[in-house]
């Protein structure tokens, strides 16, 4: 009895599954988004986490989708990173607001606290001082937390923070100053 040789996978799927993109503008958009994804995905994901997103992967995916849709309208492709950062901030803020409203209208048993609990793995990985800092950071008002994360974690300038948050530079200074004061007070109180 003669065994039949399996067909190599390469021969089976020799034809491309998608139609090739031939438009130069589309090729440029695809290449630009691929570069943007490779360079900034992990930092945008961390940004969403630090800003308090409950689903940071979805926030970042939505931000990339929005920039994909609006790529042709970008005046300067170099501004794509700033646009992406601003979109992540806005989407995180919107989702936090949505969750706050949704939690107000859901009846929960009084014995259950309405706090998020970190997984055992993430809690074990963080040193005690990091946990204290992150807890104190999570207790800050959203705008103060955003300003501090953008300033001290991403190292952005005041004008870049203002653009990302959609506020004036003076407001950035106010939120940063108040956030640092509250964070310092919270850290000193826990010592």
C-alpha positions as CSV (number, residue, x, y, z in Angstrom):
1,X,0.0,0.0,0.0
2,X,1.4,3.3,-1.1
3,X,1.2,6.4,1.3
4,X,0.2,9.7,-0.1
5,X,2.7,12.5,0.6
6,X,1.1,15.5,2.4
7,X,0.9,18.7,0.4
8,X,3.3,21.3,1.7
9,X,1.6,24.2,3.4
10,X,3.5,26.7,1.2
11,X,1.9,25.2,-1.9
12,X,-1.5,25.1,-0.4
13,X,-1.5,28.8,0.5
14,X,0.6,30.1,-2.4
15,X,-2.1,32.7,-3.3
16,X,-2.3,35.8,-1.1
17,X,-5.4,35.8,1.1
18,X,-6.0,39.6,0.8
19,X,-6.0,41.8,-2.2
20,X,-2.7,43.6,-2.6
21,X,-2.6,47.3,-1.9
22,X,-1.3,49.2,-4.9
23,X,-2.3,52.8,-4.0
24,X,0.9,54.7,-2.8
25,X,-1.1,56.6,-0.2
26,X,-2.4,53.3,1.3
27,X,1.1,51.8,1.3
28,X,2.4,54.9,3.1
29,X,-0.4,54.7,5.6
30,X,0.2,51.0,6.3
31,X,3.9,51.5,6.7
32,X,3.5,54.5,8.9
33,X,1.0,52.8,11.2
34,X,3.3,49.7,11.3
35,X,6.2,51.9,12.4
36,X,4.0,53.7,14.9
37,X,2.8,50.4,16.4
38,X,6.3,49.0,16.7
39,X,7.7,52.1,18.3
40,X,4.9,53.1,20.7
41,X,2.5,50.2,21.4
42,X,4.1,49.2,24.7
43,X,4.5,52.8,26.0
44,X,0.8,53.6,25.1
45,X,-0.3,50.4,26.9
46,X,1.7,51.5,30.0
47,X,0.2,54.9,29.7
48,X,-3.3,53.6,29.7
49,X,-2.5,51.3,32.7
50,X,-1.0,54.2,34.7
51,X,-4.0,56.5,33.9
52,X,-6.3,53.9,35.4
53,X,-7.9,52.1,32.4
54,X,-9.6,48.9,33.3
55,X,-9.0,47.5,29.8
56,X,-5.8,49.1,28.6
57,X,-5.4,46.8,25.6
58,X,-8.8,47.8,24.2
59,X,-8.1,51.5,24.9
60,X,-4.8,51.3,22.9
61,X,-6.4,49.2,20.1
62,X,-9.2,51.8,19.8
63,X,-6.6,54.6,19.7
64,X,-4.7,52.9,16.8
65,X,-8.0,52.3,15.0
66,X,-8.9,56.0,15.3
67,X,-5.5,57.1,14.0
68,X,-5.9,54.6,11.2
69,X,-9.2,56.1,10.1
70,X,-7.8,59.7,10.3
71,X,-4.4,59.1,8.9
72,X,-5.1,61.0,5.6
73,X,-6.2,64.1,7.6
74,X,-3.0,64.3,9.6
75,X,-1.3,67.5,8.6
76,X,2.1,66.2,9.7
77,X,2.8,62.5,10.1
78,X,5.4,63.3,12.8
79,X,2.4,64.5,14.9
80,X,1.0,61.0,14.9
81,X,2.6,60.0,18.2
82,X,1.2,63.1,19.9
83,X,-2.2,62.4,18.4
84,X,-2.0,58.8,19.6
85,X,-1.0,59.8,23.1
86,X,-3.9,62.3,23.2
87,X,-6.3,59.7,22.0
88,X,-5.2,57.2,24.7
89,X,-5.7,59.9,27.4
90,X,-9.1,60.8,26.1
91,X,-10.3,57.2,25.7
92,X,-9.1,56.3,29.1
93,X,-10.8,59.3,30.6
94,X,-14.1,58.5,28.8
95,X,-14.0,54.9,29.9
96,X,-13.4,55.8,33.6
97,X,-16.3,58.3,33.4
98,X,-18.5,55.6,31.9
99,X,-17.5,53.1,34.6
100,X,-18.3,55.6,37.3
101,X,-21.7,56.3,35.9
102,X,-22.4,52.6,35.4
103,X,-21.3,51.8,39.0
104,X,-23.6,54.4,40.4
105,X,-26.6,52.7,38.7
106,X,-25.7,49.1,39.6
107,X,-26.9,47.9,42.9
108,X,-24.1,46.1,44.7
109,X,-24.3,44.3,48.0
110,X,-23.1,46.5,50.8
111,X,-20.6,44.0,52.1
112,X,-18.6,44.0,48.9
113,X,-16.1,46.9,48.5
114,X,-16.1,48.9,45.2
115,X,-12.3,48.7,44.8
116,X,-10.2,47.0,42.3
117,X,-7.9,44.3,43.6
118,X,-4.6,43.7,41.9
119,X,-3.7,40.1,41.0
120,X,-1.4,38.2,43.3
121,X,1.3,38.1,40.6
122,X,1.4,41.8,40.1
123,X,1.2,42.5,43.8
124,X,4.1,40.1,44.4
125,X,6.2,41.7,41.8
126,X,5.9,45.2,43.1
127,X,8.1,46.3,45.9
128,X,6.4,47.8,48.9
129,X,7.4,51.4,48.1
130,X,6.1,50.9,44.5
131,X,2.8,49.6,45.8
132,X,2.5,52.6,48.2
133,X,3.3,55.0,45.3
134,X,0.8,53.4,42.9
135,X,-1.9,53.3,45.6
136,X,-1.3,57.0,46.3
137,X,-1.3,57.8,42.6
138,X,-4.6,56.0,42.1
139,X,-6.2,58.1,44.9
140,X,-5.4,61.3,43.0
141,X,-8.1,63.1,40.9
142,X,-7.9,62.0,37.3
143,X,-6.5,65.2,35.9
144,X,-3.7,65.3,38.5
145,X,-2.9,61.7,37.9
146,X,-2.8,62.2,34.1
147,X,-0.6,65.3,34.4
148,X,1.9,63.5,36.7
149,X,2.0,60.3,34.6
150,X,2.6,62.3,31.4
151,X,5.2,64.5,33.0
152,X,7.2,62.1,35.1
153,X,6.7,58.8,33.4
154,X,6.7,59.9,29.7
155,X,8.9,63.0,30.3
156,X,6.7,65.3,28.2
157,X,7.0,69.0,28.2
158,X,4.1,71.2,29.5
159,X,3.0,72.1,26.0
160,X,2.9,68.4,25.0
161,X,0.9,67.5,28.2
162,X,-1.5,70.4,27.5
163,X,-2.1,69.0,24.0
164,X,-2.6,65.5,25.2
165,X,-5.0,66.4,27.9
166,X,-6.7,69.2,25.9
167,X,-6.1,71.9,28.5
168,X,-3.9,75.0,28.8
169,X,-0.3,75.0,30.0
170,X,-1.3,76.9,33.1
171,X,-3.8,74.1,34.0
172,X,-1.0,71.6,33.5
173,X,1.1,73.4,36.0
174,X,-1.7,73.6,38.5
175,X,-2.6,69.9,38.1
176,X,1.0,68.8,38.3
177,X,1.7,71.0,41.4
178,X,-1.4,69.9,43.3
179,X,-0.8,66.3,42.3
180,X,2.8,66.3,43.6
181,X,1.7,68.0,46.8
182,X,-1.1,65.4,47.4
183,X,1.3,62.5,46.4
184,X,4.0,63.8,48.8
185,X,1.5,64.1,51.6
186,X,0.1,60.6,51.0
187,X,3.6,59.1,50.8
188,X,4.7,60.8,54.0
189,X,1.6,59.8,55.9
190,X,2.2,56.1,55.1
191,X,5.8,56.1,56.5
